[in-house]
């Protein structure tokens, strides 16, 4: 399943990481065409590592939009280092993707 698209580019003394995730991010308050509530389904925890070392942890809720887009910057990384992003949702699903840092 291809549920994340990532880019990690060295720009000066930092790496800019961009992540686009495919996820429904349902709040549990929206109704379908038959006036039934659509069950909540959202990313609860997102983590990022640089060469296996944790650099970011985010706890998300229902306020994040469908197919979330995340950008963050890292210092101390170089071309070839590996950035990995993992998310966990409230249904127990998880996804991980990693990418090597490239030059801009």
N, C-alpha and C positions, 0 to 999 in steps of 0.2 A: 504494500500500500504506500503510495507516494503522498504523504499528508503534510510534508513540510518542504518548503523551498528556502534555501539559505545562501547567503553570501557573506564572506568575511574578508575584508580588504584592509591592508595596511595603508594608512593615510598619515604620513608624518610619524609622530611618536605614539600613535594609538591605532587600534584595529576597530573598524566599524563593522558590526555584525547586524545583518538584517535577516529576519525570519518571517515567513508567511506560512501560517498553519491552516490546514483545512479542518474545521471543526464547527458543528452546528451551533454551539454556545446557546442552547435554549434556556430560558429563565425559569420555566415552569409556570409562567403566568399567561403565555400566549395561547389562544384557542385556535383549533383547526376549523376546517370548513363545516364540521358537524357540531360546532360549539362545545367540543371537548378540550380540556386542557392538554397541551403538549407537555409531556414530562420533562423535568429539568435535566439538562445534559450539558455540562460545562467543564472546562479545564479548571482544576482546583489548585494545582501546583505546577510550576515550571522551574526547571533548573538549567543552568549552563555551566560547563566546565571548560577550562583551557588546559590541554595536556593532562586531563584527569583531575585537575584541582578545581574545586568549586569556586566560581566567580560571581554567580547570580542565583538568587532564589526569589521567586515571586509567588505569592498566594493570590489567586484570582477568584472571582465570584461571577455572579450573573450579570454584572454591569459591563462585561467585556463583550464586544460585538462579535458576530459570526465571522469566521475565518480571520482570526486575529493577526495583526501585523505588529512585530516588535523590533525595535532598533535599540542597540546599546553599544557602548564603546569600552574597549579594554586597553589598558596600558601594559607594557612589558611583554607584548607578544611579538613574534617575528614571522616572516614568510615560512610556511611549512608547518607551523604549529597547528594543532588540531583543536577546533572549537566544537563541542557537542551540546545539543539542546535536547532536553527530555521534558515531556509533559505527562501529567496524570489527570484523568477526569473523574467525575463523581460516579461513573459506572464501572470503574476499575480498569478502564482501558489506558494504555500508555503508548507513547511513540518516542523514538529517539532518532536523531540524525546528527551526523558530524560532517565537518568540512575542514579542509586545510586552508590556512590563511594564504591569500594571494597578494601580490602588489597591486596598487591601484592603477 
